[in-house]
């Protein structure tokens, strides 16, 4: 935690930034080790260039947890009836900063009302974005982060296995979803990375379909897309199967997606342009005649957020480097037929890559278990 603060302070000094206000729960966690959702209440870290001590402001009810999480600097707590900006103004004034000319904020997430409040305290300041600097810090994971991501990926594998065992003719998508999340909660998982997807039949043809009361029938595609939050870090896996029987079209679609995913995985190593991975997978799918049915990017960065920097799009010219973690998830979605997506969490290593999610991806026909 301390080395992250020092690195960010060095950035502030190099860019002549007097002060930085961090308020997103993800970046607050990255810099303080305190993970919580303050909802509408203000929570944030104020960091300054030079040798000026930072301070952390949060609701009074969260102060003890912030200390327990490991934040050793000043904590400014406030009750619900108090205006936190009055306390922020006092804490900044006590530091005798002099003229504040440049303030960094998360421009993508800070509400305009909070920018106005900060402008009142620093009336002569020019506001700049801190997102890019934080993204570049967070994109390369350290040893501890990687260990947590490995464990989170193992639990994602487990979640899909639970879903497979819950399948039977006539079961609904929501029944299977509930079983998956119940079994994960028994393992200590309080939060999923995103809304779990269990989709049957033609509903799997919507990349972001919504599970409901559709029942499982023979010949259906079954798509699972899920992930867990473990110690503040996310996993994300997608597996697609067919139930009891299949046709040649389903097998062709599946094997095309699998071929595309394997090709992108094989190319994953340090020094490769990110956009090339997307293009490699997209070419496989296009050559098979399904290019119009692959409407999304190849994947996304993975860490504290389930979707974070970098975007694994064909337009991304950035280069893969050791310690990056991202998803590879090509898909084909055919109306009235259904869809296939195969997704793994990938870590770039010194010489290549490691796949963190390890559930089998070969074309599989699932049979109803005999109880």
LOFIKE-375870 format. One record per residue (C-alpha): residue in one letter; x, y, z. Coordinates in steps of 0.05 Angstrom, whole numbers, padded with zeros to 5 digits, always signed. Layout:
LOFIKE-375870
AXYZ
...
***
This chain:
LOFIKE-375870
X+00000+00000+00000
X+00055+00049+00019
X+00094+00038-00046
X+00030+00054-00085
X+00021+00119-00049
X+00094+00138-00060
X+00088+00122-00134
X+00025+00165-00141
X+00058+00222-00102
X+00118+00219-00149
X+00069+00225-00208
X+00037+00286-00176
X+00104+00319-00167
X+00127+00303-00238
X+00063+00334-00266
X+00063+00395-00218
X-00003+00372-00187
X-00014+00402-00118
X-00070+00356-00095
X-00107+00294-00115
X-00177+00272-00095
X-00193+00198-00103
X-00265+00176-00089
X-00282+00113-00129
X-00287+00052-00083
X-00239+00013-00129
X-00183+00065-00128
X-00194+00079-00054
X-00185+00004-00041
X-00122+00002-00084
X-00090+00059-00045
X-00116+00046+00026
X-00134-00028+00028
X-00204-00008+00052
X-00259-00039+00009
X-00329-00014+00019
X-00387+00016-00018
X-00406+00083+00015
X-00469+00089-00029
X-00489+00162-00033
X-00442+00184+00023
X-00376+00216+00008
X-00312+00176+00018
X-00245+00196-00010
X-00170+00201-00005
X-00135+00268-00008
X-00063+00262-00029
X-00013+00319-00037
X+00054+00329-00071
X+00116+00338-00030
X+00120+00317+00043
X+00049+00337+00062
X+00011+00282+00097
X-00051+00253+00063
X-00118+00245+00096
X-00177+00198+00086
X-00249+00222+00096
X-00307+00174+00106
X-00372+00167+00145
X-00360+00161+00220
X-00391+00092+00218
X-00334+00068+00173
X-00275+00097+00211
X-00260+00035+00252
X-00262-00010+00191
X-00215+00036+00153
X-00165+00032+00210
X-00172-00044+00214
X-00160-00049+00139
X-00092-00018+00149
X-00097+00056+00134
X-00047+00089+00181
X-00056+00162+00161
X-00105+00213+00187
X-00178+00194+00182
X-00231+00249+00181
X-00298+00220+00201
X-00365+00255+00196
X-00436+00240+00220
X-00496+00239+00173
X-00520+00307+00198
X-00452+00340+00183
X-00427+00370+00118
X-00363+00332+00100
X-00339+00389+00056
X-00332+00434+00117
X-00286+00382+00148
X-00248+00374+00083
X-00237+00449+00078
X-00210+00450+00149
X-00164+00390+00137
X-00135+00423+00074
X-00127+00491+00107
X-00089+00460+00166
X-00037+00434+00117
X-00018+00505+00094
X-00010+00485+00021
X-00004+00555-00005
X-00033+00568-00074
X-00068+00507-00103
X-00062+00512-00179
X-00073+00441-00203
X-00119+00388-00174
X-00126+00317-00201
X-00192+00280-00197
X-00225+00219-00228
X-00262+00258-00282
X-00300+00197-00305
X-00333+00183-00238
X-00334+00246-00194
X-00403+00278-00193
X-00407+00349-00217
X-00434+00371-00149
X-00370+00348-00116
X-00328+00383-00168
X-00366+00447-00151
X-00353+00436-00076
X-00279+00424-00089
X-00277+00486-00133
X-00303+00528-00076
X-00246+00504-00032
X-00193+00512-00087
X-00222+00571-00129
X-00159+00582-00170
X-00146+00509-00187
X-00145+00476-00255
X-00174+00405-00254
X-00139+00348-00290
X-00154+00274-00296
X-00118+00222-00253
X-00151+00161-00287
X-00095+00146-00336
X-00041+00147-00283
X-00081+00101-00238
X-00098+00054-00295
X-00025+00047-00312
X-00009+00032-00240
X-00064-00019-00233
X-00055-00055-00299
X+00007-00093-00276
X-00011-00137-00217
X+00037-00153-00161
X+00049-00222-00129
X-00006-00215-00077
X-00057-00191-00128
X-00041-00249-00174
X-00050-00300-00118
X-00119-00272-00102
X-00139-00272-00175
X-00118-00345-00181
X-00163-00363-00122
X-00220-00322-00150
X-00213-00358-00217
X-00215-00426-00182
X-00281-00405-00149
X-00308-00385-00217
X-00291-00454-00243
X-00328-00483-00183
X-00389-00440-00197
X-00396-00467-00267
X-00388-00539-00242
X-00444-00526-00192
X-00487-00501-00249
X-00474-00563-00291
X-00494-00609-00234
X-00559-00569-00224
X-00584-00581-00295
X-00644-00624-00308
X-00701-00622-00358
X-00751-00569-00338
X-00706-00532-00290
X-00708-00456-00298
X-00649-00410-00310
X-00662-00375-00244
X-00664-00440-00205
X-00595-00459-00231
X-00570-00388-00218
X-00595-00391-00147
X-00560-00457-00135
X-00494-00430-00161
X-00495-00368-00117
X-00519-00407-00056
X-00461-00456-00061
X-00411-00399-00071
X-00438-00363-00010
X-00426-00427+00030
X-00353-00418+00010
X-00352-00347+00037
X-00367-00307-00026
X-00411-00247-00008
X-00410-00213-00076
X-00410-00234-00149
X-00368-00196-00199
X-00432-00180-00239
X-00502-00207-00247
X-00494-00282-00259
X-00517-00306-00327
X-00550-00374-00339
X-00582-00375-00407
X-00617-00432-00443
X-00631-00444-00517
X-00641-00385-00562
X-00632-00337-00503
X-00557-00353-00505
X-00558-00313-00570
X-00560-00248-00530
X-00489-00231-00507
X-00517-00198-00444
X-00581-00236-00437
X-00623-00236-00374
X-00638-00301-00338
X-00711-00315-00323
X-00761-00371-00318
X-00744-00405-00384
X-00739-00480-00374
X-00686-00526-00400
X-00702-00572-00458
X-00663-00624-00497
X-00620-00593-00552
X-00612-00526-00517
X-00547-00488-00512
X-00531-00474-00439
X-00488-00413-00427
X-00458-00396-00359
X-00424-00329-00348
X-00404-00313-00276
X-00349-00289-00230
X-00336-00275-00157
X-00306-00219-00116
X-00252-00247-00070
X-00214-00200-00023
X-00231-00142-00070
X-00212-00176-00136
X-00256-00205-00190
X-00259-00266-00234
X-00299-00277-00297
X-00312-00342-00335
X-00359-00363-00391
X-00372-00435-00412
X-00424-00459-00462
X-00452-00530-00469
X-00507-00567-00505
X-00559-00607-00466
X-00571-00681-00483
X-00568-00673-00559
X-00541-00626-00612
X-00542-00610-00686
X-00485-00598-00734
X-00497-00522-00734
X-00488-00519-00658
X-00424-00560-00662
X-00397-00517-00719
X-00410-00453-00681
X-00379-00480-00618
X-00315-00506-00651
X-00306-00440-00688
X-00308-00401-00623
X-00261-00450-00590
X-00212-00445-00648
X-00214-00369-00644
X-00203-00369-00569
X-00145-00417-00573
X-00112-00376-00627
X-00116-00313-00585
X-00090-00350-00524
X-00030-00377-00563
X-00012-00306-00584
X-00015-00279-00512
X+00055-00261-00490
X+00096-00199-00472
X+00109-00151-00529
X+00047-00168-00570
X+00001-00111-00591
X-00066-00118-00554
X-00107-00104-00616
X-00074-00161-00653
X-00105-00211-00605
X-00175-00187-00622
X-00158-00188-00696
X-00131-00259-00692
X-00195-00286-00661
X-00239-00243-00705
X-00205-00269-00768
X-00219-00341-00748
X-00293-00326-00738
X-00299-00284-00801
X-00265-00337-00844
X-00316-00387-00819
X-00373-00342-00843
X-00395-00315-00775
X-00361-00247-00773
X-00427-00210-00769
X-00446-00250-00707
X-00385-00230-00664
X-00408-00160-00642
X-00362-00145-00583
X-00289-00137-00567
X-00246-00197-00550
X-00243-00182-00475
X-00225-00133-00421
X-00176-00121-00364
X-00191-00155-00299
X-00174-00138-00227
X-00209-00097-00174
X-00262-00082-00228
X-00289-00139-00270
X-00283-00092-00330
X-00222-00049-00325
X-00163-00023-00366
X-00142-00045-00418
X-00197-00056-00468
X-00180-00116-00512
X-00205-00083-00575
X-00174-00088-00645
X-00161-00013-00642
X-00117-00017-00580
X-00044-00005-00598
X-00016-00017-00529
X+00032-00074-00516
X+00022-00134-00470
X+00069-00135-00410
X+00084-00184-00355
X+00034-00179-00298
X-00026-00158-00340
X-00091-00197-00327
X-00148-00196-00377
X-00202-00239-00407
X-00205-00272-00475
X-00278-00285-00493
X-00297-00290-00567
X-00368-00307-00584
X-00418-00322-00639
X-00491-00305-00629
X-00542-00327-00681
X-00615-00304-00674
X-00666-00361-00663
X-00608-00410-00656
X-00569-00387-00595
X-00499-00366-00579
X-00432-00392-00556
X-00381-00354-00515
X-00318-00383-00484
X-00281-00340-00434
X-00218-00348-00393
X-00178-00303-00346
X-00107-00295-00371
X-00043-00273-00337
X+00016-00250-00378
X+00080-00283-00352
X+00153-00271-00367
X+00154-00319-00426
X+00081-00326-00446
X+00016-00332-00408
X-00020-00371-00354
X-00094-00387-00358
X-00125-00375-00289
X-00192-00407-00305
X-00182-00480-00321
X-00249-00514-00332
X-00250-00558-00395
X-00271-00522-00459
X-00279-00580-00506
X-00347-00589-00539
X-00389-00624-00487
X-00459-00653-00488
X-00487-00652-00418
X-00533-00706-00393
X-00583-00702-00336
X-00553-00732-00274
X-00587-00791-00243
X-00602-00773-00170
***
